[in-house]
């Protein structure tokens, strides 16, 4: 398999397109055009959604757990697999936090 850093890099480089990320990992790498292709997307580290997820203490604590990291990588590859993790005592609460953040409408202050 591929290490998690390479998988993450492939997904970011291909704007989270799984087929393109697989090709990227296998060596078919097209250099990014000028500018960040992920700018403004959920996976853009400057996006408000990403910052909310990254700043959540429950999520932060869980991401240090190798099981949680492996589960999230699987969920990125196969979103349907998230259903299997909801009842897991380690992964479920973290996954629910992410779901809550993603599905909560932005406040209009």
Gaussian input, Z-matrix of N, CA and C with variables (Angstrom, degrees):
# hf/3-21g

backbone

0 1
 N
 C     1     B1
 C     2     B2     1     A1
 N     3     B3     2     A2     1     D1
 C     4     B4     3     A3     2     D2
 C     5     B5     4     A4     3     D3
 N     6     B6     5     A5     4     D4
 C     7     B7     6     A6     5     D5
 C     8     B8     7     A7     6     D6
 N     9     B9     8     A8     7     D7
 C    10    B10     9     A9     8     D8
 C    11    B11    10    A10     9     D9
 N    12    B12    11    A11    10    D10
 C    13    B13    12    A12    11    D11
 C    14    B14    13    A13    12    D12
 N    15    B15    14    A14    13    D13
 C    16    B16    15    A15    14    D14
 C    17    B17    16    A16    15    D15
 N    18    B18    17    A17    16    D16
 C    19    B19    18    A18    17    D17
 C    20    B20    19    A19    18    D18
 N    21    B21    20    A20    19    D19
 C    22    B22    21    A21    20    D20
 C    23    B23    22    A22    21    D21
 N    24    B24    23    A23    22    D22
 C    25    B25    24    A24    23    D23
 C    26    B26    25    A25    24    D24
 N    27    B27    26    A26    25    D25
 C    28    B28    27    A27    26    D26
 C    29    B29    28    A28    27    D27
 N    30    B30    29    A29    28    D28
 C    31    B31    30    A30    29    D29
 C    32    B32    31    A31    30    D30
 N    33    B33    32    A32    31    D31
 C    34    B34    33    A33    32    D32
 C    35    B35    34    A34    33    D33
 N    36    B36    35    A35    34    D34
 C    37    B37    36    A36    35    D35
 C    38    B38    37    A37    36    D36
 N    39    B39    38    A38    37    D37
 C    40    B40    39    A39    38    D38
 C    41    B41    40    A40    39    D39
 N    42    B42    41    A41    40    D40
 C    43    B43    42    A42    41    D41
 C    44    B44    43    A43    42    D42
 N    45    B45    44    A44    43    D43
 C    46    B46    45    A45    44    D44
 C    47    B47    46    A46    45    D45
 N    48    B48    47    A47    46    D46
 C    49    B49    48    A48    47    D47
 C    50    B50    49    A49    48    D48
 N    51    B51    50    A50    49    D49
 C    52    B52    51    A51    50    D50
 C    53    B53    52    A52    51    D51
 N    54    B54    53    A53    52    D52
 C    55    B55    54    A54    53    D53
 C    56    B56    55    A55    54    D54
 N    57    B57    56    A56    55    D55
 C    58    B58    57    A57    56    D56
 C    59    B59    58    A58    57    D57
 N    60    B60    59    A59    58    D58
 C    61    B61    60    A60    59    D59
 C    62    B62    61    A61    60    D60
 N    63    B63    62    A62    61    D61
 C    64    B64    63    A63    62    D62
 C    65    B65    64    A64    63    D63
 N    66    B66    65    A65    64    D64
 C    67    B67    66    A66    65    D65
 C    68    B68    67    A67    66    D66
 N    69    B69    68    A68    67    D67
 C    70    B70    69    A69    68    D68
 C    71    B71    70    A70    69    D69
 N    72    B72    71    A71    70    D70
 C    73    B73    72    A72    71    D71
 C    74    B74    73    A73    72    D72
 N    75    B75    74    A74    73    D73
 C    76    B76    75    A75    74    D74
 C    77    B77    76    A76    75    D75
 N    78    B78    77    A77    76    D76
 C    79    B79    78    A78    77    D77
 C    80    B80    79    A79    78    D78
 N    81    B81    80    A80    79    D79
 C    82    B82    81    A81    80    D80
 C    83    B83    82    A82    81    D81
 N    84    B84    83    A83    82    D82
 C    85    B85    84    A84    83    D83
 C    86    B86    85    A85    84    D84
 N    87    B87    86    A86    85    D85
 C    88    B88    87    A87    86    D86
 C    89    B89    88    A88    87    D87
 N    90    B90    89    A89    88    D88
 C    91    B91    90    A90    89    D89
 C    92    B92    91    A91    90    D90
 N    93    B93    92    A92    91    D91
 C    94    B94    93    A93    92    D92
 C    95    B95    94    A94    93    D93
 N    96    B96    95    A95    94    D94
 C    97    B97    96    A96    95    D95
 C    98    B98    97    A97    96    D96
 N    99    B99    98    A98    97    D97
 C   100   B100    99    A99    98    D98
 C   101   B101   100   A100    99    D99
 N   102   B102   101   A101   100   D100
 C   103   B103   102   A102   101   D101
 C   104   B104   103   A103   102   D102
 N   105   B105   104   A104   103   D103
 C   106   B106   105   A105   104   D104
 C   107   B107   106   A106   105   D105
 N   108   B108   107   A107   106   D106
 C   109   B109   108   A108   107   D107
 C   110   B110   109   A109   108   D108
 N   111   B111   110   A110   109   D109
 C   112   B112   111   A111   110   D110
 C   113   B113   112   A112   111   D111
 N   114   B114   113   A113   112   D112
 C   115   B115   114   A114   113   D113
 C   116   B116   115   A115   114   D114
 N   117   B117   116   A116   115   D115
 C   118   B118   117   A117   116   D116
 C   119   B119   118   A118   117   D117
 N   120   B120   119   A119   118   D118
 C   121   B121   120   A120   119   D119
 C   122   B122   121   A121   120   D120
 N   123   B123   122   A122   121   D121
 C   124   B124   123   A123   122   D122
 C   125   B125   124   A124   123   D123
 N   126   B126   125   A125   124   D124
 C   127   B127   126   A126   125   D125
 C   128   B128   127   A127   126   D126
 N   129   B129   128   A128   127   D127
 C   130   B130   129   A129   128   D128
 C   131   B131   130   A130   129   D129
 N   132   B132   131   A131   130   D130
 C   133   B133   132   A132   131   D131
 C   134   B134   133   A133   132   D132
 N   135   B135   134   A134   133   D133
 C   136   B136   135   A135   134   D134
 C   137   B137   136   A136   135   D135
 N   138   B138   137   A137   136   D136
 C   139   B139   138   A138   137   D137
 C   140   B140   139   A139   138   D138
 N   141   B141   140   A140   139   D139
 C   142   B142   141   A141   140   D140
 C   143   B143   142   A142   141   D141
 N   144   B144   143   A143   142   D142
 C   145   B145   144   A144   143   D143
 C   146   B146   145   A145   144   D144
 N   147   B147   146   A146   145   D145
 C   148   B148   147   A147   146   D146
 C   149   B149   148   A148   147   D147
 N   150   B150   149   A149   148   D148
 C   151   B151   150   A150   149   D149
 C   152   B152   151   A151   150   D150
 N   153   B153   152   A152   151   D151
 C   154   B154   153   A153   152   D152
 C   155   B155   154   A154   153   D153
 N   156   B156   155   A155   154   D154
 C   157   B157   156   A156   155   D155
 C   158   B158   157   A157   156   D156
 N   159   B159   158   A158   157   D157
 C   160   B160   159   A159   158   D158
 C   161   B161   160   A160   159   D159
 N   162   B162   161   A161   160   D160
 C   163   B163   162   A162   161   D161
 C   164   B164   163   A163   162   D162
 N   165   B165   164   A164   163   D163
 C   166   B166   165   A165   164   D164
 C   167   B167   166   A166   165   D165
 N   168   B168   167   A167   166   D166
 C   169   B169   168   A168   167   D167
 C   170   B170   169   A169   168   D168
 N   171   B171   170   A170   169   D169
 C   172   B172   171   A171   170   D170
 C   173   B173   172   A172   171   D171
 N   174   B174   173   A173   172   D172
 C   175   B175   174   A174   173   D173
 C   176   B176   175   A175   174   D174
 N   177   B177   176   A176   175   D175
 C   178   B178   177   A177   176   D176
 C   179   B179   178   A178   177   D177
 N   180   B180   179   A179   178   D178
 C   181   B181   180   A180   179   D179
 C   182   B182   181   A181   180   D180
 N   183   B183   182   A182   181   D181
 C   184   B184   183   A183   182   D182
 C   185   B185   184   A184   183   D183
 N   186   B186   185   A185   184   D184
 C   187   B187   186   A186   185   D185
 C   188   B188   187   A187   186   D186
 N   189   B189   188   A188   187   D187
 C   190   B190   189   A189   188   D188
 C   191   B191   190   A190   189   D189
 N   192   B192   191   A191   190   D190
 C   193   B193   192   A192   191   D191
 C   194   B194   193   A193   192   D192
 N   195   B195   194   A194   193   D193
 C   196   B196   195   A195   194   D194
 C   197   B197   196   A196   195   D195
 N   198   B198   197   A197   196   D196
 C   199   B199   198   A198   197   D197
 C   200   B200   199   A199   198   D198
 N   201   B201   200   A200   199   D199
 C   202   B202   201   A201   200   D200
 C   203   B203   202   A202   201   D201
 N   204   B204   203   A203   202   D202
 C   205   B205   204   A204   203   D203
 C   206   B206   205   A205   204   D204
 N   207   B207   206   A206   205   D205
 C   208   B208   207   A207   206   D206
 C   209   B209   208   A208   207   D207
 N   210   B210   209   A209   208   D208
 C   211   B211   210   A210   209   D209
 C   212   B212   211   A211   210   D210
 N   213   B213   212   A212   211   D211
 C   214   B214   213   A213   212   D212
 C   215   B215   214   A214   213   D213
 N   216   B216   215   A215   214   D214
 C   217   B217   216   A216   215   D215
 C   218   B218   217   A217   216   D216
 N   219   B219   218   A218   217   D217
 C   220   B220   219   A219   218   D218
 C   221   B221   220   A220   219   D219
 N   222   B222   221   A221   220   D220
 C   223   B223   222   A222   221   D221
 C   224   B224   223   A223   222   D222
 N   225   B225   224   A224   223   D223
 C   226   B226   225   A225   224   D224
 C   227   B227   226   A226   225   D225
 N   228   B228   227   A227   226   D226
 C   229   B229   228   A228   227   D227
 C   230   B230   229   A229   228   D228
 N   231   B231   230   A230   229   D229
 C   232   B232   231   A231   230   D230
 C   233   B233   232   A232   231   D231
 N   234   B234   233   A233   232   D232
 C   235   B235   234   A234   233   D233
 C   236   B236   235   A235   234   D234
 N   237   B237   236   A236   235   D235
 C   238   B238   237   A237   236   D236
 C   239   B239   238   A238   237   D237
 N   240   B240   239   A239   238   D238
 C   241   B241   240   A240   239   D239
 C   242   B242   241   A241   240   D240
 N   243   B243   242   A242   241   D241
 C   244   B244   243   A243   242   D242
 C   245   B245   244   A244   243   D243
 N   246   B246   245   A245   244   D244
 C   247   B247   246   A246   245   D245
 C   248   B248   247   A247   246   D246
 N   249   B249   248   A248   247   D247
 C   250   B250   249   A249   248   D248
 C   251   B251   250   A250   249   D249
 N   252   B252   251   A251   250   D250
 C   253   B253   252   A252   251   D251
 C   254   B254   253   A253   252   D252
 N   255   B255   254   A254   253   D253
 C   256   B256   255   A255   254   D254
 C   257   B257   256   A256   255   D255
 N   258   B258   257   A257   256   D256
 C   259   B259   258   A258   257   D257
 C   260   B260   259   A259   258   D258
 N   261   B261   260   A260   259   D259
 C   262   B262   261   A261   260   D260
 C   263   B263   262   A262   261   D261
 N   264   B264   263   A263   262   D262
 C   265   B265   264   A264   263   D263
 C   266   B266   265   A265   264   D264
 N   267   B267   266   A266   265   D265
 C   268   B268   267   A267   266   D266
 C   269   B269   268   A268   267   D267
 N   270   B270   269   A269   268   D268
 C   271   B271   270   A270   269   D269
 C   272   B272   271   A271   270   D270
 N   273   B273   272   A272   271   D271
 C   274   B274   273   A273   272   D272
 C   275   B275   274   A274   273   D273
 N   276   B276   275   A275   274   D274
 C   277   B277   276   A276   275   D275
 C   278   B278   277   A277   276   D276
 N   279   B279   278   A278   277   D277
 C   280   B280   279   A279   278   D278
 C   281   B281   280   A280   279   D279
 N   282   B282   281   A281   280   D280
 C   283   B283   282   A282   281   D281
 C   284   B284   283   A283   282   D282
 N   285   B285   284   A284   283   D283
 C   286   B286   285   A285   284   D284
 C   287   B287   286   A286   285   D285
 N   288   B288   287   A287   286   D286
 C   289   B289   288   A288   287   D287
 C   290   B290   289   A289   288   D288
 N   291   B291   290   A290   289   D289
 C   292   B292   291   A291   290   D290
 C   293   B293   292   A292   291   D291
 N   294   B294   293   A293   292   D292
 C   295   B295   294   A294   293   D293
 C   296   B296   295   A295   294   D294
 N   297   B297   296   A296   295   D295
 C   298   B298   297   A297   296   D296
 C   299   B299   298   A298   297   D297
 N   300   B300   299   A299   298   D298
 C   301   B301   300   A300   299   D299
 C   302   B302   301   A301   300   D300
 N   303   B303   302   A302   301   D301
 C   304   B304   303   A303   302   D302
 C   305   B305   304   A304   303   D303
 N   306   B306   305   A305   304   D304
 C   307   B307   306   A306   305   D305
 C   308   B308   307   A307   306   D306
 N   309   B309   308   A308   307   D307
 C   310   B310   309   A309   308   D308
 C   311   B311   310   A310   309   D309
 N   312   B312   311   A311   310   D310
 C   313   B313   312   A312   311   D311
 C   314   B314   313   A313   312   D312
 N   315   B315   314   A314   313   D313
 C   316   B316   315   A315   314   D314
 C   317   B317   316   A316   315   D315
 N   318   B318   317   A317   316   D316
 C   319   B319   318   A318   317   D317
 C   320   B320   319   A319   318   D318
 N   321   B321   320   A320   319   D319
 C   322   B322   321   A321   320   D320
 C   323   B323   322   A322   321   D321
 N   324   B324   323   A323   322   D322
 C   325   B325   324   A324   323   D323
 C   326   B326   325   A325   324   D324

   B1=1.4374
   B2=1.5205
   B3=1.2823
   B4=1.4538
   B5=1.5200
   B6=1.3373
   B7=1.4634
   B8=1.5223
   B9=1.3228
   B10=1.4665
   B11=1.5241
   B12=1.3359
   B13=1.4679
   B14=1.5198
   B15=1.3472
   B16=1.4636
   B17=1.5283
   B18=1.3316
   B19=1.4699
   B20=1.5256
   B21=1.3293
   B22=1.4673
   B23=1.5207
   B24=1.3345
   B25=1.4671
   B26=1.5260
   B27=1.3276
   B28=1.4648
   B29=1.5210
   B30=1.3107
   B31=1.4600
   B32=1.5264
   B33=1.3268
   B34=1.4719
   B35=1.5205
   B36=1.3320
   B37=1.4618
   B38=1.5208
   B39=1.3237
   B40=1.4694
   B41=1.5232
   B42=1.3196
   B43=1.4655
   B44=1.5315
   B45=1.3286
   B46=1.4631
   B47=1.5315
   B48=1.3317
   B49=1.4564
   B50=1.5275
   B51=1.3316
   B52=1.4547
   B53=1.5300
   B54=1.3199
   B55=1.4565
   B56=1.5275
   B57=1.3348
   B58=1.4576
   B59=1.5324
   B60=1.3427
   B61=1.4641
   B62=1.5299
   B63=1.3208
   B64=1.4633
   B65=1.5166
   B66=1.3284
   B67=1.4653
   B68=1.5269
   B69=1.3151
   B70=1.4629
   B71=1.5185
   B72=1.3466
   B73=1.4607
   B74=1.5317
   B75=1.3272
   B76=1.4681
   B77=1.5260
   B78=1.3263
   B79=1.4538
   B80=1.5068
   B81=1.3218
   B82=1.4626
   B83=1.5199
   B84=1.3459
   B85=1.4650
   B86=1.5109
   B87=1.3104
   B88=1.4590
   B89=1.5145
   B90=1.3179
   B91=1.4552
   B92=1.5132
   B93=1.3369
   B94=1.4577
   B95=1.5122
   B96=1.3178
   B97=1.4505
   B98=1.5077
   B99=1.3329
   B100=1.4508
   B101=1.5012
   B102=1.3334
   B103=1.4579
   B104=1.5118
   B105=1.2941
   B106=1.4475
   B107=1.5221
   B108=1.3427
   B109=1.4585
   B110=1.5204
   B111=1.3366
   B112=1.4536
   B113=1.5161
   B114=1.3092
   B115=1.4572
   B116=1.5226
   B117=1.3202
   B118=1.4540
   B119=1.5186
   B120=1.3189
   B121=1.4604
   B122=1.5237
   B123=1.3261
   B124=1.4564
   B125=1.5233
   B126=1.3341
   B127=1.4539
   B128=1.5231
   B129=1.3040
   B130=1.4561
   B131=1.5242
   B132=1.3262
   B133=1.4630
   B134=1.5218
   B135=1.3179
   B136=1.4566
   B137=1.5244
   B138=1.3401
   B139=1.4588
   B140=1.5258
   B141=1.3346
   B142=1.4715
   B143=1.5318
   B144=1.3260
   B145=1.4641
   B146=1.5300
   B147=1.3208
   B148=1.4638
   B149=1.5242
   B150=1.3350
   B151=1.4694
   B152=1.5293
   B153=1.3346
   B154=1.4707
   B155=1.5260
   B156=1.3115
   B157=1.4718
   B158=1.5228
   B159=1.3282
   B160=1.4596
   B161=1.5234
   B162=1.3293
   B163=1.4631
   B164=1.5259
   B165=1.3138
   B166=1.4547
   B167=1.5312
   B168=1.3373
   B169=1.4717
   B170=1.5294
   B171=1.3214
   B172=1.4737
   B173=1.5253
   B174=1.3230
   B175=1.4613
   B176=1.5267
   B177=1.3283
   B178=1.4672
   B179=1.5206
   B180=1.3286
   B181=1.4643
   B182=1.5256
   B183=1.3155
   B184=1.4600
   B185=1.5091
   B186=1.3217
   B187=1.4591
   B188=1.5211
   B189=1.3241
   B190=1.4581
   B191=1.5205
   B192=1.3208
   B193=1.4566
   B194=1.5335
   B195=1.3436
   B196=1.4701
   B197=1.5314
   B198=1.3376
   B199=1.4660
   B200=1.5208
   B201=1.3277
   B202=1.4628
   B203=1.5251
   B204=1.3190
   B205=1.4638
   B206=1.5249
   B207=1.3275
   B208=1.4659
   B209=1.5315
   B210=1.3298
   B211=1.4645
   B212=1.5242
   B213=1.3305
   B214=1.4643
   B215=1.5254
   B216=1.3209
   B217=1.4682
   B218=1.5250
   B219=1.3255
   B220=1.4700
   B221=1.5273
   B222=1.3245
   B223=1.4683
   B224=1.5283
   B225=1.3192
   B226=1.4680
   B227=1.5214
   B228=1.3320
   B229=1.4644
   B230=1.5298
   B231=1.3441
   B232=1.4597
   B233=1.5283
   B234=1.3307
   B235=1.4622
   B236=1.5285
   B237=1.3199
   B238=1.4659
   B239=1.5270
   B240=1.3285
   B241=1.4603
   B242=1.5254
   B243=1.3284
   B244=1.4711
   B245=1.5268
   B246=1.3229
   B247=1.4678
   B248=1.5216
   B249=1.3034
   B250=1.4548
   B251=1.5334
   B252=1.3345
   B253=1.4640
   B254=1.5275
   B255=1.3116
   B256=1.4601
   B257=1.5291
   B258=1.3191
   B259=1.4616
   B260=1.5300
   B261=1.3171
   B262=1.4615
   B263=1.5291
   B264=1.3328
   B265=1.4670
   B266=1.5309
   B267=1.3211
   B268=1.4671
   B269=1.5253
   B270=1.3161
   B271=1.4600
   B272=1.5286
   B273=1.3215
   B274=1.4592
   B275=1.5173
   B276=1.3450
   B277=1.4641
   B278=1.5329
   B279=1.3066
   B280=1.4708
   B281=1.5227
   B282=1.3125
   B283=1.4584
   B284=1.5281
   B285=1.3157
   B286=1.4665
   B287=1.5273
   B288=1.3148
   B289=1.4669
   B290=1.5251
   B291=1.3392
   B292=1.4681
   B293=1.5221
   B294=1.3313
   B295=1.4626
   B296=1.5239
   B297=1.3307
   B298=1.4632
   B299=1.5287
   B300=1.3079
   B301=1.4648
   B302=1.5260
   B303=1.3189
   B304=1.4636
   B305=1.5295
   B306=1.3210
   B307=1.4634
   B308=1.5175
   B309=1.3250
   B310=1.4614
   B311=1.5218
   B312=1.3160
   B313=1.4750
   B314=1.5198
   B315=1.3212
   B316=1.4602
   B317=1.5222
   B318=1.3358
   B319=1.4668
   B320=1.5160
   B321=1.2840
   B322=1.4645
   B323=1.5145
   B324=1.3305
   B325=1.4710
   B326=1.4922
   A1=111.74
   A2=115.78
   A3=123.15
   A4=108.98
   A5=115.90
   A6=117.41
   A7=109.83
   A8=115.61
   A9=120.74
   A10=112.75
   A11=118.08
   A12=119.70
   A13=111.26
   A14=116.66
   A15=120.08
   A16=111.11
   A17=116.70
   A18=120.58
   A19=109.68
   A20=116.31
   A21=120.05
   A22=111.30
   A23=116.92
   A24=120.79
   A25=111.03
   A26=116.62
   A27=120.41
   A28=110.81
   A29=116.82
   A30=119.96
   A31=111.02
   A32=117.29
   A33=119.58
   A34=110.81
   A35=116.88
   A36=120.81
   A37=112.62
   A38=116.53
   A39=120.69
   A40=112.38
   A41=115.80
   A42=121.22
   A43=111.03
   A44=115.33
   A45=124.54
   A46=113.24
   A47=116.20
   A48=122.01
   A49=106.60
   A50=117.04
   A51=120.84
   A52=113.01
   A53=117.95
   A54=119.97
   A55=110.78
   A56=116.27
   A57=120.11
   A58=110.88
   A59=117.17
   A60=120.69
   A61=110.43
   A62=116.69
   A63=120.09
   A64=110.34
   A65=116.30
   A66=119.95
   A67=110.47
   A68=116.98
   A69=121.71
   A70=110.13
   A71=116.56
   A72=120.85
   A73=111.98
   A74=115.46
   A75=120.05
   A76=112.56
   A77=117.08
   A78=120.39
   A79=115.97
   A80=118.58
   A81=121.48
   A82=108.45
   A83=114.89
   A84=120.18
   A85=110.83
   A86=114.42
   A87=121.26
   A88=105.96
   A89=116.70
   A90=120.09
   A91=109.73
   A92=116.06
   A93=120.58
   A94=109.91
   A95=113.58
   A96=118.34
   A97=108.12
   A98=116.60
   A99=119.14
   A100=110.15
   A101=115.81
   A102=120.46
   A103=109.66
   A104=115.80
   A105=122.08
   A106=109.39
   A107=117.15
   A108=120.93
   A109=111.97
   A110=117.76
   A111=121.18
   A112=112.68
   A113=117.48
   A114=120.31
   A115=109.76
   A116=115.24
   A117=120.81
   A118=114.43
   A119=118.98
   A120=120.48
   A121=109.91
   A122=115.90
   A123=121.79
   A124=110.96
   A125=117.49
   A126=121.72
   A127=112.88
   A128=117.54
   A129=122.76
   A130=107.18
   A131=117.49
   A132=120.18
   A133=112.69
   A134=118.25
   A135=121.48
   A136=112.92
   A137=117.54
   A138=119.70
   A139=109.83
   A140=117.17
   A141=120.29
   A142=112.51
   A143=117.83
   A144=121.39
   A145=110.21
   A146=116.30
   A147=120.35
   A148=110.04
   A149=116.60
   A150=120.35
   A151=110.82
   A152=117.79
   A153=120.41
   A154=111.25
   A155=115.54
   A156=119.90
   A157=109.90
   A158=116.99
   A159=121.35
   A160=112.61
   A161=117.86
   A162=119.88
   A163=113.38
   A164=118.45
   A165=121.59
   A166=109.72
   A167=118.67
   A168=120.43
   A169=113.89
   A170=117.78
   A171=120.22
   A172=109.62
   A173=116.13
   A174=120.56
   A175=109.93
   A176=117.05
   A177=120.67
   A178=111.08
   A179=116.90
   A180=120.74
   A181=111.09
   A182=116.34
   A183=120.20
   A184=114.04
   A185=117.30
   A186=119.38
   A187=112.78
   A188=117.52
   A189=120.28
   A190=112.50
   A191=116.55
   A192=122.34
   A193=108.87
   A194=117.67
   A195=120.11
   A196=114.02
   A197=117.89
   A198=120.19
   A199=111.03
   A200=115.72
   A201=120.26
   A202=109.43
   A203=116.97
   A204=120.39
   A205=111.05
   A206=116.98
   A207=120.55
   A208=110.78
   A209=116.53
   A210=120.31
   A211=110.70
   A212=116.89
   A213=119.56
   A214=111.49
   A215=117.62
   A216=119.19
   A217=110.53
   A218=116.62
   A219=119.68
   A220=110.69
   A221=116.47
   A222=120.44
   A223=110.49
   A224=117.58
   A225=120.47
   A226=109.64
   A227=117.03
   A228=120.87
   A229=111.85
   A230=116.14
   A231=121.02
   A232=108.99
   A233=117.90
   A234=120.89
   A235=114.49
   A236=118.39
   A237=120.59
   A238=111.92
   A239=117.55
   A240=120.21
   A241=112.17
   A242=117.45
   A243=120.01
   A244=111.17
   A245=117.72
   A246=120.77
   A247=111.76
   A248=116.32
   A249=121.73
   A250=111.70
   A251=116.79
   A252=120.72
   A253=114.18
   A254=118.14
   A255=120.18
   A256=113.21
   A257=117.84
   A258=120.16
   A259=113.12
   A260=117.62
   A261=121.12
   A262=109.06
   A263=118.61
   A264=120.17
   A265=114.27
   A266=118.67
   A267=120.90
   A268=112.09
   A269=116.57
   A270=121.91
   A271=112.14
   A272=117.36
   A273=121.80
   A274=114.81
   A275=118.97
   A276=119.10
   A277=113.47
   A278=116.46
   A279=120.42
   A280=109.58
   A281=115.83
   A282=120.93
   A283=110.72
   A284=116.99
   A285=120.73
   A286=111.50
   A287=117.54
   A288=120.35
   A289=110.46
   A290=116.20
   A291=120.05
   A292=109.73
   A293=117.38
   A294=120.56
   A295=111.09
   A296=116.69
   A297=120.30
   A298=111.54
   A299=116.61
   A300=119.90
   A301=110.58
   A302=116.54
   A303=121.19
   A304=111.21
   A305=117.04
   A306=120.38
   A307=115.20
   A308=117.71
   A309=121.03
   A310=108.55
   A311=117.28
   A312=118.79
   A313=110.60
   A314=117.46
   A315=120.09
   A316=110.38
   A317=115.25
   A318=118.71
   A319=109.04
   A320=115.15
   A321=120.19
   A322=109.33
   A323=115.75
   A324=120.80
   A325=111.23
   D1=-177.96
   D2=179.93
   D3=-104.88
   D4=149.16
   D5=178.29
   D6=-74.91
   D7=159.63
   D8=-172.72
   D9=-62.93
   D10=-33.59
   D11=178.75
   D12=-64.66
   D13=-39.89
   D14=178.76
   D15=-67.46
   D16=-40.15
   D17=178.51
   D18=-63.06
   D19=-45.74
   D20=178.54
   D21=-60.54
   D22=-44.24
   D23=179.83
   D24=-63.21
   D25=-41.00
   D26=179.77
   D27=-64.71
   D28=-43.15
   D29=179.94
   D30=-65.00
   D31=-42.28
   D32=178.51
   D33=-65.71
   D34=-41.78
   D35=-177.07
   D36=-65.77
   D37=-24.38
   D38=-176.87
   D39=-110.44
   D40=17.53
   D41=179.60
   D42=54.89
   D43=39.98
   D44=175.42
   D45=61.68
   D46=33.31
   D47=172.49
   D48=-92.47
   D49=113.72
   D50=-170.75
   D51=-64.90
   D52=-40.10
   D53=179.32
   D54=-64.86
   D55=-44.45
   D56=179.04
   D57=-66.94
   D58=-36.83
   D59=178.52
   D60=-63.90
   D61=-39.33
   D62=177.25
   D63=-62.48
   D64=-46.14
   D65=177.61
   D66=-61.37
   D67=-40.39
   D68=179.40
   D69=-60.55
   D70=-45.19
   D71=179.47
   D72=-63.37
   D73=-30.86
   D74=-179.46
   D75=-85.68
   D76=4.17
   D77=172.83
   D78=111.81
   D79=-6.96
   D80=179.71
   D81=-87.67
   D82=77.46
   D83=-173.85
   D84=-105.78
   D85=117.78
   D86=175.11
   D87=-98.58
   D88=125.96
   D89=-179.87
   D90=-62.67
   D91=141.77
   D92=177.88
   D93=-64.79
   D94=142.22
   D95=174.61
   D96=-70.99
   D97=167.70
   D98=179.82
   D99=-56.08
   D100=140.21
   D101=-178.68
   D102=93.35
   D103=158.28
   D104=-179.01
   D105=-87.73
   D106=119.51
   D107=-179.05
   D108=-66.41
   D109=-22.68
   D110=-177.63
   D111=-91.48
   D112=0.66
   D113=-175.20
   D114=-56.13
   D115=127.34
   D116=178.87
   D117=85.49
   D118=-7.02
   D119=179.78
   D120=-87.39
   D121=170.34
   D122=177.40
   D123=-55.28
   D124=-33.47
   D125=-174.22
   D126=-90.86
   D127=1.75
   D128=175.38
   D129=-75.09
   D130=122.33
   D131=-176.86
   D132=-64.01
   D133=-11.08
   D134=176.61
   D135=-96.58
   D136=-4.31
   D137=-178.23
   D138=-74.53
   D139=147.41
   D140=178.53
   D141=-58.64
   D142=-37.73
   D143=-179.14
   D144=-64.11
   D145=-45.79
   D146=179.28
   D147=-61.09
   D148=-43.29
   D149=-179.00
   D150=-63.92
   D151=-38.80
   D152=177.22
   D153=-63.09
   D154=-44.90
   D155=179.72
   D156=-64.42
   D157=-47.35
   D158=-176.28
   D159=-67.61
   D160=-25.26
   D161=-177.50
   D162=-92.22
   D163=-5.16
   D164=-179.43
   D165=-72.02
   D166=122.13
   D167=-175.46
   D168=-64.19
   D169=-32.35
   D170=178.64
   D171=-67.68
   D172=-42.90
   D173=179.31
   D174=-67.25
   D175=-44.34
   D176=178.90
   D177=-56.65
   D178=-46.89
   D179=-178.91
   D180=-62.79
   D181=-39.76
   D182=-177.96
   D183=-70.48
   D184=-31.56
   D185=-176.56
   D186=-69.40
   D187=-12.21
   D188=173.90
   D189=-79.91
   D190=-7.61
   D191=-178.49
   D192=-92.12
   D193=121.83
   D194=-179.24
   D195=-57.89
   D196=-33.77
   D197=177.73
   D198=-64.95
   D199=-41.18
   D200=179.97
   D201=-66.67
   D202=-44.50
   D203=178.89
   D204=-59.89
   D205=-44.40
   D206=179.52
   D207=-63.85
   D208=-40.03
   D209=179.06
   D210=-63.28
   D211=-44.57
   D212=-179.39
   D213=-66.22
   D214=-35.03
   D215=175.64
   D216=-65.08
   D217=-40.29
   D218=176.85
   D219=-64.49
   D220=-41.12
   D221=-179.59
   D222=-64.64
   D223=-36.33
   D224=176.66
   D225=-63.66
   D226=-41.58
   D227=179.43
   D228=-72.41
   D229=-36.73
   D230=-175.53
   D231=-141.26
   D232=88.28
   D233=-175.96
   D234=-54.25
   D235=-30.26
   D236=179.78
   D237=-63.78
   D238=-22.30
   D239=-179.95
   D240=-68.56
   D241=-13.39
   D242=-179.71
   D243=-61.62
   D244=-31.03
   D245=-179.98
   D246=-59.75
   D247=-35.49
   D248=-179.22
   D249=-67.12
   D250=-28.74
   D251=-174.93
   D252=-91.01
   D253=-11.57
   D254=-176.03
   D255=-60.22
   D256=-33.14
   D257=-178.84
   D258=-91.64
   D259=-1.21
   D260=178.67
   D261=-72.20
   D262=128.22
   D263=-175.86
   D264=-65.27
   D265=-24.93
   D266=178.06
   D267=-89.07
   D268=-40.86
   D269=-170.90
   D270=-93.04
   D271=-37.03
   D272=-176.29
   D273=-53.62
   D274=-50.48
   D275=-179.02
   D276=-61.72
   D277=-34.93
   D278=179.66
   D279=-71.38
   D280=-43.60
   D281=178.17
   D282=-60.95
   D283=-41.00
   D284=177.73
   D285=-63.60
   D286=-36.99
   D287=176.88
   D288=-61.77
   D289=-44.54
   D290=178.53
   D291=-62.84
   D292=-46.84
   D293=179.18
   D294=-57.97
   D295=-43.90
   D296=-179.57
   D297=-62.20
   D298=-42.56
   D299=179.88
   D300=-65.38
   D301=-46.26
   D302=-177.36
   D303=-66.08
   D304=-34.07
   D305=-175.10
   D306=-97.44
   D307=4.11
   D308=177.38
   D309=-91.77
   D310=123.34
   D311=178.89
   D312=-62.01
   D313=145.77
   D314=178.93
   D315=-62.93
   D316=144.80
   D317=178.40
   D318=-74.46
   D319=151.80
   D320=-177.48
   D321=-111.79
   D322=65.55
   D323=179.67
   D324=-90.42

